[in-house]
Amino acid sequence: MSTEVASHDRSPGDVFLDGSLPPVLVRASAGTGKTYRLTARLLQILFQGAAPESILATTFTRKAAGEILERILLTLAEAADGENDAALEDLRRQVGLQTLPRSMCLQLLQRLVASIHRVRICTLDSLFTQLAKSFPFELQLPPVWRLTDEIEEAWLRERAVDSMVSMLQPGELATLLSMLSKGETKRSIVRELIQIVSGTYTQARQTAPNAWTQLDAPTAPDDAALTAAAASLRLSQPPQKTVRAKLDAMAELLESRQFDSLTTETLIKNYAKAKRDGEEPKLGRSKLPEGIDDALGALYAAARSNTLSLLAAQNDATGQVLALYDGQVAQLKQSLRTLGFDDIAVRLADQFSRVDHRSISRRMDGAIDHVLLDEFQDTSPAQWQVLRPLAFRAADATVDPDPDPDPEKPVRRSFFCVGDTKQAIYGWRGGVAEIFDAVGAEIDGIESVEQNTSFRSSPVIMDVVNRVFQNITRHNIADAATGGHDADKATYEAHAVVRFAKRFPDHVAFKDSLPGYVRMETCEKIDSRDSAEKTQACYELAARRIADLARAAPGRSIGVLTRTNKGVAKLIFLLEQLDVDVSQEGGNPLVDSAAVDLILSALMMAEHPADGRWKFHVDHSPLGNVDGMSADYVRELATERGIARTIQHLAGVIAPVCGPRDTTRLKQLIQLAVSYEPNATDRLRDFVRMVREKRVERPQSAAVRVMTVHQSKGLEFDAVFLPELDGSLTGRPPLCIADSRKLTDPPVGLSRFLTSEAWHFLDSPWRKAFGRDAAGKMTEALCLLYVAMTRARQALYMIVQPCKSDDKKPAALIHAALGVDTDPTAGETLLYEDGDSNWFKC
């Protein structure tokens, strides 16, 4: 079990008698020097004589991995400089070695540079690829395999679904689709199947074959009981006309055996609530007549049986579809010799559940004695199953013990894990923040260290962050935490909010004299039900405020963080209209350029000659002046020269009339075509689709950078604007719910989603499984808000739509937590302000 210790209780260089460093789990809040701590640990290990190839340090992005390696090399180079005494002293403090000689820094630097190819500071994807190449036969990998990207994965998914549909008999397919959609008719069979596969396959592929059959449906009351119940409801004599009408309607449903509409029926929900609370059921405020309790019980039992039977059938059909899909997509990838990152992780997780560490050491040309895991809160269960044997060996000194332990020898083994569960924003791609806590329970003797002093933000920013997240329980979303029931979604969400606030530590600013400013205001109030108009008003005010600040504080970095990619594109457009020099993190599809869109029209004209839209676009453009320009012209060009040279030729015609921005996008289109050509298909529309979907960054740097909150992870800005705080907190429900009894292991059961209004039909274990998912979504929403607010060094500007104080939106949550008495429903109103508005002049 883990033990909590303060970071200053133990010197970073302390070593156990057997030559190992104690295993450490660091909970590092935003801006508290997470990378500094990890590089310090890595340098300690190297200074104590460990071979570079015996160290594994993983993180989630190439940028972060490069930053860690760069920081290590620069730190050593500066400390080795004979004229830089300050750098040497800083390094001594960092690694806890007060007598560290300068010569040792130079020697280590030379050793690292000489063996740089053996230094394992990498992403998890890179590590897993290396491991897969070490176990090719055990993992049944195709020869000369390659990795796919997201776009190719989508294509392969569609081809596998098409194959699956073609292999089924019409009757089988109709039955399967009826079960999948609970009897509803769907317009597109393929689209429905792709949606199901996209939303469930990743979770399902590690589970047992019977995972989809773990939800049991109870037997419905027999015909005699249903007929008697209908008669009892009809013979009852309530005084209220509304109650009379409702009971007659329920009796009719019982008589016709039509129970589908009962899933969300108010009377059914009232009955379930009354029974669990020991009260008499009501319809609104009206009491129900006496003598019909048995009839209501039969009605409820029929509704429950029908709802869960449909869900069980849907689960069974989903399991069948995924089994068929798994066979088709595996065969397709094997024939094309391709694998996705998820494929590698799942195969490795299965293999590493049986492999011993000696086999891993032999295959990887040496033992990994030191494991350092960065951003661990974003690790998925499958990823941890791969890392677990490496981590356990590094943390356990009893594995291959040294027969003659000597403190003077190099450090034998060590385990270090750093992350922050408050920044767990990648649940949508499999990350499970609770694994961070589970590791503390699985590794004996691990020490848990907290870091809550921010070296990034001003005291004003830290004060607002503390006020918001320690007081979010002021919003009525937390009320259901008291007296709630496990059948109510609100109960789980409330507990998640309360737990987040209770665990939120005090954040302290190291730079206590750094000026700061926080402002929260509403945009113009739009009297319309159109949410797009309200969002546009928010964007327009944000763009004006950003433009004003960019002109007033040139050279200051400004981060504009949105929740959606659509918001990124709209804000870039608005800012460019205001002549603001702006760049985009993460990129946008190249079709944001009219020149690129024109070339794609030419390709689509060749692909679909009968479709006049593409020909009209080409004819009324510079391409229309090319002699012989037609669908046949473009097709022959692509056949003879290939896609890349065709694009280059067409771009050469357009470029003379393009501005710098479109010229840059044309060059990027050519580069994309060159990389696409080795795996090109005969269909030009495949390339067109790839261009329309693949995000490519514009190679420009600017003081104002627009991106999603997810893309801002690990970044910081002098000022941050949050113009998109008005959407739903938790977003859309998932297609699939997993019943995971142990977070670090695969789920034991899976089920399709059931509306929260019908959770009372579920057995307790499944109610809790659905509830855990709801709580996880709420926690992730709070994490996303935390990440957004803590990117700011000195200024934070929050621009929101007018809203009600009890709305389940980030804006209402922040307003309630700050405890101000301003009216959030008013337009163009300053809701909160703190600090110096001229912070950039100080």
C-alpha positions in Angstrom: 0.0 0.0 0.0 1.1 3.6 -0.6 2.2 6.0 2.1 1.7 9.7 2.0 4.9 11.8 2.5 5.8 15.4 2.0 8.2 16.1 -0.8 10.8 17.5 1.6 10.7 14.5 4.0 13.2 12.6 1.9 16.2 13.7 -0.1 15.7 12.9 -3.8 19.0 11.0 -3.8 18.2 8.6 -0.9 19.0 5.0 -1.9 18.0 1.8 -0.1 20.7 -0.6 1.1 20.2 -3.0 -1.8 21.1 -0.2 -4.3 17.5 0.7 -5.4 15.6 3.9 -5.2 12.3 3.8 -3.3 9.2 3.6 -5.6 7.5 7.0 -5.8 4.1 8.2 -7.0 4.0 12.0 -7.5 0.7 13.8 -7.7 1.7 17.0 -9.5 -0.9 19.7 -9.9 -0.8 22.0 -13.0 2.3 24.1 -13.3 4.1 22.6 -10.3 7.2 21.3 -12.1 6.2 17.8 -13.1 8.7 17.6 -15.9 11.4 19.0 -13.6 10.7 16.3 -11.0 10.8 13.5 -13.6 14.1 14.8 -15.2 15.6 15.1 -11.7 14.8 11.4 -11.0 16.2 10.4 -14.3 19.4 12.3 -13.7 19.7 10.8 -10.3 19.6 7.3 -11.8 22.2 8.2 -14.4 24.5 9.9 -12.0 24.4 6.8 -9.8 25.8 4.7 -12.7 22.8 3.2 -14.4 23.3 2.3 -18.1 21.1 4.5 -20.4 19.6 1.4 -22.0 18.4 0.1 -18.6 16.1 3.1 -18.2 12.6 3.5 -19.7 10.8 6.8 -19.5 7.4 7.1 -21.2 5.0 9.9 -21.9 2.0 10.5 -24.2 3.3 12.8 -26.9 6.5 13.0 -28.9 6.7 16.7 -28.0 6.8 15.8 -24.3 9.4 13.0 -24.9 11.6 15.4 -26.9 11.3 18.1 -24.2 12.4 15.6 -21.4 15.5 14.5 -23.5 16.3 18.1 -24.5 16.1 19.3 -20.9 18.4 16.5 -19.7 21.1 17.3 -22.3 20.8 21.1 -21.8 21.0 20.8 -18.1 24.1 18.6 -18.2 25.7 20.9 -20.9 25.1 24.0 -18.8 26.4 22.4 -15.6 29.5 21.2 -17.4 30.3 24.8 -18.6 33.2 26.0 -16.5 31.8 29.5 -16.5 28.3 28.6 -15.4 28.5 28.0 -11.6 24.8 28.8 -11.2 23.8 26.0 -13.5 26.0 23.5 -11.6 24.4 24.6 -8.2 20.9 24.3 -9.7 21.7 20.8 -10.9 23.1 19.8 -7.5 19.9 21.0 -5.8 17.7 19.2 -8.4 19.3 15.8 -7.9 20.1 16.1 -4.2 23.9 15.6 -4.7 25.6 18.6 -3.1 29.1 17.5 -3.9 28.5 16.7 -7.6 31.6 17.6 -9.5 31.5 19.4 -12.9 33.6 16.7 -14.5 30.9 14.1 -13.8 28.4 16.2 -15.6 30.6 16.4 -18.7 31.3 12.6 -18.5 27.6 11.8 -18.3 26.8 14.2 -21.2 29.4 12.5 -23.4 28.1 9.0 -22.4 24.5 10.0 -23.3 25.4 11.6 -26.6 27.5 8.5 -27.6 24.6 6.2 -26.8 21.7 8.5 -27.7 20.2 5.7 -29.9 19.8 3.5 -26.8 18.1 6.1 -24.6 14.5 5.0 -24.1 12.6 8.3 -23.6 9.6 7.7 -25.7 5.8 7.7 -26.1 3.7 4.7 -25.1 2.9 4.1 -28.8 6.6 4.0 -29.6 7.4 1.6 -26.8 4.5 -0.7 -27.7 5.7 -0.8 -31.3 9.2 -1.7 -30.1 7.7 -4.4 -27.9 5.6 -5.8 -30.7 8.6 -6.1 -32.9 10.3 -8.1 -30.1 7.4 -10.6 -30.0 6.3 -10.9 -33.6 5.4 -14.6 -33.5 3.7 -14.7 -30.2 1.5 -11.7 -31.3 0.9 -13.3 -34.7 1.9 -10.2 -36.5 1.9 -10.2 -40.3 5.4 -9.9 -42.0 6.7 -6.4 -42.7 3.7 -4.8 -41.0 3.1 -1.1 -40.8 1.0 1.2 -38.6 -2.2 2.8 -39.7 -3.4 6.3 -38.9 -6.9 7.4 -37.8 -8.1 8.0 -41.3 -6.9 4.6 -42.6 -8.5 3.0 -39.6 -11.8 4.5 -40.5 -11.5 3.2 -44.1 -10.6 -0.3 -42.9 -13.6 -0.2 -40.5 -15.9 0.6 -43.4 -14.5 -2.1 -45.6 -14.8 -4.6 -42.8 -18.4 -3.6 -42.2 -19.2 -3.9 -45.9 -17.7 -7.4 -45.9 -19.7 -8.3 -42.8 -23.0 -7.2 -44.4 -22.3 -9.1 -47.7 -21.6 -12.3 -45.9 -24.9 -12.3 -44.0 -28.2 -13.7 -45.4 -30.9 -11.1 -45.8 -33.0 -12.7 -43.1 -30.1 -12.9 -40.7 -29.2 -9.3 -41.3 -32.8 -8.1 -40.7 -33.1 -10.0 -37.5 -29.8 -8.7 -36.3 -30.6 -5.1 -37.1 -34.0 -5.4 -35.4 -32.3 -6.6 -32.2 -29.6 -3.9 -32.4 -32.2 -1.1 -32.8 -34.8 -2.5 -30.4 -37.2 -3.0 -33.3 -36.8 0.5 -34.8 -36.2 1.0 -38.5 -32.9 2.6 -39.5 -32.3 4.3 -42.8 -28.7 3.2 -43.3 -27.7 -0.3 -42.4 -24.0 0.3 -42.9 -24.0 3.7 -41.1 -25.7 2.0 -38.1 -23.2 -0.8 -38.0 -20.2 1.6 -38.3 -21.6 3.7 -35.4 -22.0 0.6 -33.3 -18.5 -0.7 -34.1 -16.9 2.7 -33.5 -18.5 3.1 -30.1 -18.1 -0.4 -28.7 -15.3 -2.4 -30.3 -12.4 -0.9 -28.4 -13.9 -1.7 -25.0 -15.1 -5.1 -26.1 -12.0 -6.6 -27.6 -10.4 -7.6 -24.4 -13.4 -9.1 -22.7 -14.5 -12.7 -22.6 -17.0 -13.9 -25.3 -19.9 -14.0 -22.8 -19.4 -10.3 -21.7 -22.4 -9.2 -23.7 -24.7 -11.8 -22.0 -24.2 -10.8 -18.4 -27.3 -8.7 -18.1 -30.3 -10.8 -17.2 -33.9 -10.0 -18.1 -36.6 -11.1 -15.7 -39.6 -13.1 -16.8 -42.8 -11.1 -17.5 -46.0 -11.8 -15.5 -48.2 -14.4 -17.1 -51.3 -13.5 -19.2 -53.7 -14.2 -16.3 -51.8 -11.8 -14.0 -51.7 -9.1 -16.7 -55.4 -9.4 -17.5 -56.3 -9.2 -13.8 -54.1 -6.2 -13.4 -55.8 -4.4 -16.3 -59.2 -5.2 -14.8 -58.2 -3.9 -11.4 -57.0 -0.6 -13.0 -60.3 -0.1 -14.9 -62.5 -0.9 -11.9 -60.7 1.5 -9.6 -62.5 4.8 -8.8 -60.2 7.7 -8.5 -61.8 11.2 -8.0 -59.4 13.0 -10.4 -60.1 12.8 -14.2 -56.3 12.9 -14.9 -55.7 9.8 -12.8 -58.7 8.1 -14.4 -57.4 8.8 -17.8 -53.9 7.6 -16.9 -55.1 4.3 -15.3 -57.3 3.6 -18.4 -54.3 4.2 -20.6 -52.2 1.8 -18.6 -55.0 -0.8 -18.6 -55.1 -0.6 -22.4 -51.4 -1.2 -22.7 -51.7 -4.2 -20.5 -54.5 -5.6 -22.5 -52.8 -5.1 -25.8 -49.4 -6.2 -24.4 -47.7 -3.1 -25.7 -45.0 -2.3 -23.1 -42.5 -0.3 -25.2 -43.8 3.1 -24.1 -43.6 2.2 -20.4 -39.8 2.6 -20.2 -40.0 6.3 -19.5 -43.6 6.4 -18.3 -44.0 8.8 -15.3 -46.3 6.5 -13.4 -43.8 3.7 -13.6 -41.0 5.9 -12.3 -43.2 7.2 -9.5 -44.1 3.7 -8.5 -40.4 2.6 -8.4 -39.4 5.6 -6.4 -42.3 5.1 -3.9 -41.5 1.5 -3.4 -37.9 2.1 -2.6 -38.7 5.0 -0.3 -41.5 3.2 1.5 -44.2 5.7 0.4 -47.5 5.5 -1.5 -47.2 6.0 -5.2 -48.7 9.2 -6.7 -49.4 10.7 -10.1 -48.1 14.2 -9.7 -49.6 15.4 -6.4 -52.7 13.1 -6.8 -52.9 10.0 -4.6 -53.8 6.8 -6.4 -56.9 4.8 -5.4 -56.5 2.0 -2.9 -56.6 -1.6 -3.9 -54.5 -1.3 -7.1 -51.0 -1.9 -5.6 -50.9 -5.5 -7.0 -52.0 -4.2 -10.4 -49.3 -1.5 -10.4 -46.8 -4.2 -9.4 -47.7 -6.3 -12.4 -47.5 -3.2 -14.6 -44.1 -2.4 -13.3 -42.9 -6.1 -13.7 -44.2 -6.1 -17.3 -42.4 -2.8 -18.1 -39.2 -4.0 -16.4 -39.2 -7.4 -18.2 -39.9 -5.7 -21.6 -37.2 -3.0 -21.2 -34.5 -5.4 -20.0 -35.4 -8.1 -22.6 -35.0 -5.5 -25.3 -31.7 -4.4 -23.8 -30.5 -8.0 -23.4 -31.4 -8.7 -27.1 -29.6 -5.6 -28.1 -26.5 -6.6 -26.1 -26.6 -10.1 -27.7 -26.9 -8.7 -31.2 -24.0 -6.2 -30.5 -21.8 -9.1 -29.3 -22.6 -11.0 -32.5 -21.9 -8.0 -34.7 -18.5 -7.4 -33.0 -17.5 -11.0 -33.3 -18.2 -10.9 -37.0 -16.5 -7.6 -37.4 -13.5 -8.7 -35.4 -13.0 -11.6 -37.8 -13.4 -9.4 -40.9 -11.2 -6.6 -39.8 -8.5 -8.9 -38.5 -8.4 -10.7 -41.9 -8.4 -7.5 -43.8 -5.5 -6.0 -41.7 -3.6 -9.3 -42.0 -3.9 -9.2 -45.8 -2.8 -5.6 -45.9 -0.1 -6.1 -43.3 -1.3 -3.2 -41.2 -2.0 -2.7 -37.5 -3.4 0.1 -35.4 -2.0 1.2 -32.1 -5.0 -0.3 -30.3 -4.3 -3.6 -32.0 -0.8 -3.6 -30.7 -1.8 -2.6 -27.2 -4.5 -5.3 -26.9 -2.2 -8.1 -28.3 0.6 -7.0 -26.0 -1.8 -6.9 -23.0 -2.9 -10.4 -23.6 0.7 -11.6 -24.1 2.1 -9.8 -21.1 -0.4 -11.4 -18.8 1.6 -14.6 -19.3 5.1 -13.5 -20.1 7.9 -13.3 -17.4 10.3 -10.4 -17.1 13.3 -12.5 -18.2 11.7 -13.1 -21.6 11.1 -9.4 -21.9 14.7 -8.6 -21.1 16.0 -11.1 -23.6 13.8 -9.8 -26.4 14.6 -6.2 -25.7 18.3 -6.8 -25.6 18.7 -6.0 -22.0 16.7 -5.6 -18.8 14.7 -2.5 -18.0 15.7 -1.7 -14.4 14.3 1.8 -14.1 10.7 2.7 -15.1 9.5 6.3 -15.2 5.9 6.9 -16.2 4.7 10.4 -17.1 1.1 11.6 -17.4 0.0 8.4 -15.8 -3.6 9.6 -15.3 -4.3 9.1 -19.0 -3.2 5.4 -19.0 -5.8 2.9 -20.2 -6.3 -0.5 -18.6 -4.8 -2.3 -21.6 -1.7 0.0 -21.5 -1.2 -0.7 -17.8 -1.4 -4.4 -18.4 1.6 -4.1 -20.7 3.5 -1.8 -18.3 2.6 -3.7 -15.2 5.3 -6.5 -15.4 8.0 -3.8 -16.2 6.8 -1.7 -13.3 6.5 -4.5 -10.8 10.1 -5.7 -11.5 11.4 -2.1 -11.2 9.6 -1.5 -7.9 10.3 -4.9 -6.3 13.8 -5.4 -5.0 13.1 -9.1 -4.2 13.0 -9.9 -7.9 16.5 -11.1 -8.9 17.9 -9.7 -5.7 21.6 -8.7 -5.5 23.4 -11.3 -3.4 25.9 -8.7 -2.2 24.1 -5.4 -1.9 26.4 -2.4 -1.9 25.3 1.2 -1.6 28.4 2.2 -3.7 27.2 0.2 -6.7 25.0 1.6 -9.4 21.3 1.9 -8.5 19.8 -1.5 -9.3 16.2 -0.7 -9.9 13.6 2.1 -9.4 10.0 3.0 -10.2 8.7 6.5 -10.6 5.2 7.5 -11.6 3.9 11.1 -12.0 0.6 12.5 -13.0 -2.5 14.4 -11.9 -6.0 13.0 -11.7 -7.3 16.5 -11.9 -6.0 16.6 -15.5 -7.5 13.3 -16.7 -9.2 14.6 -19.9 -8.7 11.6 -22.2 -11.4 9.2 -21.0 -12.8 9.2 -24.5 -9.8 7.4 -25.8 -9.6 4.9 -23.0 -7.7 6.7 -20.2 -8.8 5.8 -16.7 -7.6 8.2 -14.0 -8.5 5.8 -11.2 -5.7 3.6 -12.3 -3.4 6.2 -10.8 -4.8 5.3 -7.4 -4.9 1.6 -8.2 -1.1 1.6 -8.8 -0.6 2.9 -5.3 -2.5 -0.1 -4.0 -0.8 -2.7 -6.2 2.8 -1.7 -5.6 4.0 -2.4 -2.1 5.8 0.4 -0.3 5.2 3.1 -2.9 5.4 6.6 -1.5 2.9 9.2 -2.6 4.1 12.7 -2.9 2.0 15.8 -3.6 3.2 19.0 -5.5 0.7 21.9 -5.3 3.0 25.0 -5.6 2.6 26.4 -9.0 5.6 27.9 -10.7 3.5 29.1 -13.6 0.5 31.2 -12.4 0.1 34.4 -10.5 -1.6 34.4 -7.0 -4.7 35.9 -8.6 -5.1 32.9 -11.0 -4.4 30.4 -8.2 -6.9 32.1 -5.9 -9.7 31.8 -8.5 -8.8 28.2 -9.3 -9.0 27.3 -5.5 -12.3 29.2 -5.1 -13.9 27.5 -8.1 -13.0 23.9 -7.5 -13.2 23.9 -3.7 -16.7 25.5 -3.8 -18.3 23.8 -6.8 -20.7 22.2 -4.3 -22.5 25.5 -4.0 -24.2 24.7 -7.3 -27.3 22.7 -6.8 -25.9 19.9 -9.0 -24.3 18.7 -5.7 -27.6 18.5 -3.8 -28.4 15.0 -4.8 -25.3 13.7 -2.9 -27.4 13.8 0.2 -30.3 11.2 0.3 -29.9 10.2 -3.4 -30.5 6.7 -4.7 -28.3 4.4 -6.8 -30.9 4.4 -9.5 -30.6 8.1 -10.1 -28.0 9.5 -12.4 -28.0 12.8 -10.5 -26.8 10.9 -7.4 -23.6 9.7 -9.1 -22.9 13.1 -10.7 -23.4 14.8 -7.3 -21.0 12.5 -5.6 -18.4 13.1 -8.3 -18.7 16.9 -7.8 -18.5 16.5 -4.0 -15.5 14.2 -4.2 -13.7 16.5 -6.6 -14.2 19.5 -4.3 -13.2 17.5 -1.2 -10.0 16.2 -2.7 -9.0 19.4 -4.4 -5.8 20.7 -2.7 -4.9 24.3 -1.9 -2.8 25.6 -4.9 -0.1 28.1 -4.0 1.7 30.5 -6.3 5.5 30.4 -6.0 5.7 33.8 -7.8 3.8 35.7 -5.1 4.4 39.1 -6.6 3.5 38.2 -10.2 0.5 40.5 -11.2 -2.6 38.8 -12.5 -6.2 39.4 -13.6 -9.4 37.4 -13.9 -12.5 38.6 -15.6 -15.9 36.8 -16.2 -18.5 38.5 -18.3 -21.6 37.7 -20.4 -22.1 38.5 -24.0 -25.2 40.0 -25.6 -28.4 38.3 -24.6 -30.0 36.7 -27.7 -33.8 36.2 -27.5 -33.8 33.1 -29.6 -33.9 29.3 -29.1 -31.2 28.9 -31.7 -28.1 27.9 -29.7 -25.9 28.7 -32.7 -26.9 32.4 -32.6 -26.1 32.5 -28.8 -22.7 30.9 -29.4 -21.9 33.3 -32.2 -22.6 36.3 -29.9 -20.1 34.8 -27.4 -17.5 34.2 -30.1 -17.8 37.8 -31.5 -17.4 39.4 -28.0 -14.4 37.1 -27.4 -12.8 38.0 -30.7 -13.1 41.7 -29.9 -11.6 41.3 -26.5 -8.7 39.2 -27.9 -8.0 41.8 -30.6 -8.0 44.6 -28.0 -5.5 42.7 -25.8 -3.3 41.7 -28.7 -2.9 45.3 -29.7 -2.5 46.6 -26.1 0.0 43.9 -25.1 2.1 43.0 -28.2 4.5 40.2 -27.6 2.4 38.6 -24.8 1.2 35.1 -25.6 -2.6 34.6 -25.7 -4.2 31.2 -25.7 -7.8 30.9 -26.9 -9.2 27.6 -25.7 -12.5 26.0 -27.0 -14.2 22.7 -26.3 -14.8 21.9 -30.0 -12.9 22.0 -33.2 -15.8 23.9 -34.8 -15.2 26.6 -32.3 -11.6 26.8 -33.3 -12.4 27.4 -36.9 -15.0 30.0 -36.2 -12.8 32.0 -33.8 -9.8 31.9 -36.3 -12.2 33.3 -38.9 -13.4 36.1 -36.6 -9.9 37.0 -35.5 -8.6 37.2 -39.0 -11.4 39.5 -39.9 -10.1 41.8 -37.1 -6.6 41.6 -38.6 -5.3 39.6 -35.6 -2.2 37.5 -36.4 -3.4 34.1 -35.3 -2.1 30.5 -35.4 -3.8 27.2 -34.8 -2.7 24.3 -32.7 -3.5 20.8 -34.0 -4.3 21.9 -37.5 -7.3 22.0 -39.7 -8.2 20.1 -42.8 -6.7 21.7 -45.9 -10.2 22.5 -47.3 -10.1 25.7 -45.3 -8.3 26.9 -48.5 -10.4 27.7 -51.6 -7.4 26.7 -53.8 -7.2 23.3 -52.2 -11.0 22.9 -52.5 -10.8 23.6 -56.2 -8.2 20.9 -56.8 -10.4 18.4 -54.9 -13.3 19.4 -57.2 -11.2 18.6 -60.2 -10.4 15.1 -58.8 -14.1 14.5 -58.0 -15.0 15.6 -61.5 -12.8 12.8 -62.8 -14.3 10.4 -60.3 -18.0 11.4 -61.0 -18.2 12.9 -64.6 -22.0 12.9 -64.5 -22.1 15.1 -61.4 -22.3 18.7 -62.7 -21.3 20.3 -59.4 -17.6 19.6 -59.8 -17.5 20.5 -63.5 -19.2 23.9 -62.7 -16.7 24.7 -60.0 -13.7 23.8 -62.3 -15.1 25.6 -65.4 -15.5 28.9 -63.4 -11.9 28.9 -62.1 -8.4 29.2 -63.5 -8.4 25.5 -64.1 -11.2 26.1 -66.7 -8.7 27.9 -68.9 -6.5 24.8 -69.3 -6.8 23.4 -72.8 -8.8 20.2 -72.8 -9.7 20.4 -69.1 -12.3 17.7 -68.5 -13.0 14.7 -66.4 -11.1 12.5 -68.8 -8.1 14.9 -68.8 -7.8 14.7 -65.0 -8.3 10.9 -64.9 -5.6 10.3 -67.6 -3.3 12.7 -65.8 -3.7 10.7 -62.5 -3.3 7.4 -64.3 -0.1 8.3 -66.1 1.6 10.5 -63.6 0.2 9.4 -60.2 -1.7 11.4 -57.6 1.2 13.5 -56.4 2.4 14.8 -59.8 -1.2 15.4 -60.8 -1.8 17.6 -57.7 1.5 19.4 -58.4 0.5 20.1 -62.0 -3.0 21.4 -61.0 -1.5 23.5 -58.2 1.0 25.1 -60.7 -1.9 26.4 -62.7 -3.7 27.9 -59.6 -0.7 29.2 -57.6 0.0 32.4 -59.7 -3.4 33.8 -58.6 -3.1 32.7 -54.9 -2.2 34.6 -51.9 0.5 33.5 -49.4 -2.0 31.5 -47.2 -3.5 29.5 -50.1 0.0 29.0 -51.6 1.1 27.4 -48.3 -1.9 25.2 -48.3 -1.2 24.0 -51.8 2.3 23.1 -50.9 0.9 21.1 -47.9 -1.5 19.4 -50.3 1.3 18.3 -52.5 3.2 16.9 -49.5 0.1 15.1 -48.4 -0.2 13.5 -51.8 3.4 12.4 -51.8 3.0 10.6 -48.5 -0.3 9.1 -49.6 0.9 7.8 -53.0 2.8 4.6 -51.7 -0.5 3.3 -50.4 -2.9 4.9 -52.9 -6.0 3.2 -54.1 -7.5 3.4 -57.6 -10.3 5.6 -56.3 -9.5 9.4 -56.4 -12.3 9.9 -53.9 -10.3 8.1 -51.2 -7.6 10.7 -51.5 -10.2 13.5 -51.5 -11.8 12.1 -48.4 -8.5 11.9 -46.6 -7.7 15.5 -47.4 -11.1 16.6 -46.1 -10.6 14.7 -42.8 -6.8 15.0 -42.0 -5.8 17.9 -39.9 -2.7 19.8 -41.0 -1.2 22.6 -39.1 -0.4 25.9 -40.8 3.3 26.5 -40.3 3.2 29.9 -38.7 3.7 31.1 -35.2 1.7 34.0 -33.7 1.1 35.5 -30.3 -2.5 34.5 -30.4 -3.0 30.7 -30.7 -6.4 29.1 -30.9 -6.9 25.4 -30.0 -9.2 23.0 -28.1 -8.6 22.5 -24.4 -7.4 19.0 -25.1 -4.7 20.4 -27.4 -3.6 22.9 -24.8 -2.5 20.1 -22.4 1.1 20.9 -21.3 1.1 24.4 -22.7 0.9 27.8 -20.9 0.1 31.4 -22.0 0.4 34.8 -20.5 -3.4 35.2 -21.0 -6.1 32.6 -21.6 -9.5 33.2 -23.1 -12.3 30.7 -22.5 -15.2 31.6 -24.9 -17.0 28.3 -24.9 -18.3 27.5 -21.3 -21.9 27.1 -22.2 -22.3 23.6 -23.5 -23.5 20.6 -21.6 -21.1 19.5 -18.8 -21.0 15.8 -19.7 -21.8 15.6 -23.4 -23.5 12.7 -25.2 -24.0 9.3 -23.5 -21.8 6.4 -24.6 -22.9 3.6 -26.7 -21.5 1.0 -24.3 -21.2 0.6 -20.6 -18.5 -1.6 -19.0 -18.9 -3.5 -15.7 -15.4 -3.4 -14.4 -15.0 -5.0 -11.0 -11.2 -4.1 -11.0 -10.0 -1.1 -12.9 -6.7 -2.6 -13.9 -8.4 -5.7 -15.4 -10.7 -6.1 -18.5 -14.4 -5.6 -17.9 -16.4 -8.7 -16.8 -19.6 -7.5 -18.5 -20.8 -5.1 -21.2 -24.1 -3.5 -22.0 -25.5 -1.0 -24.5 -26.6 2.3 -22.9 -30.0 2.6 -21.2 -31.6 6.0 -20.7 -31.1 7.2 -17.1 -34.8 7.4 -16.6 -34.9 3.6 -16.8 -32.0 2.7 -14.5 -34.4 1.7 -11.7 -35.2 -1.4 -13.8 -31.5 -2.6 -13.5 -30.1 -4.9 -10.8 -27.8 -3.1 -8.3 -24.5 -4.1 -9.9 -25.5 -2.8 -13.3 -27.0 0.4 -11.8 -23.6 1.0 -10.2 -21.8 0.3 -13.5 -24.0 2.8 -15.3 -23.5 5.2 -12.4 -19.7 4.9 -12.4 -19.8 5.9 -16.0 -21.9 9.0 -15.2 -19.6 9.9 -12.4 -16.6 9.5 -14.6 -18.1 11.8 -17.3 -18.8 14.5 -14.6 -15.2 14.2 -13.2 -13.7 14.4 -16.7 -15.8 17.6 -17.3 -14.4 19.1 -14.2 -10.9 18.1 -15.2 -11.3 19.7 -18.6 -12.4 23.0 -16.9 -9.4 22.7 -14.5 -6.9 22.2 -17.4 -8.4 25.2 -19.2 -8.2 27.6 -16.3 -4.6 26.5 -15.2 -3.0 27.2 -18.6 -3.0 30.9 -17.7 0.1 32.6 -16.3 -1.2 36.0 -15.5 -4.7 36.6 -17.0 -7.8 34.6 -17.4 -10.8 35.9 -19.4 -14.1 33.9 -19.3 -16.8 35.0 -21.7 -20.1 33.3 -21.3 -23.7 33.4 -22.5 -26.4 34.7 -20.0 -27.6 31.6 -18.2 -29.7 30.5 -15.2 -27.9 29.9 -12.0 -29.0 26.2 -11.9 -28.0 25.3 -15.5 -25.8 22.3 -15.8 -23.1 24.3 -17.7 -19.5 25.2 -16.8 -20.5 28.9 -16.8 -23.2 28.4 -14.1 -20.9 26.1 -12.1 -18.1 28.7 -12.0 -20.5 31.5 -11.2 -22.0 29.6 -8.3 -18.6 28.5 -6.9 -17.3 32.1 -6.9 -20.2 33.1 -4.7 -20.8 36.5 -6.3 -24.2 38.1 -6.3 -24.2 39.3 -9.9 -27.1 38.3 -12.1 -25.9 35.6 -14.6 -29.1 35.9 -16.7 -28.3 39.5 -17.8 -26.5 40.2 -21.0 -23.3 42.3 -21.4 -22.7 42.2 -17.7 -19.5 41.9 -15.7 -20.0 38.9 -13.4 -16.6 38.8 -11.7 -13.4 40.7 -11.7 -10.2 40.4 -9.6 -6.6 41.7 -10.0 -5.1 44.4 -12.2 -6.7 44.8 -15.6 -3.4 46.4 -16.8 -1.4 43.3 -15.7 0.6 43.4 -18.9 2.1 46.9 -18.1 3.6 45.8 -14.7 
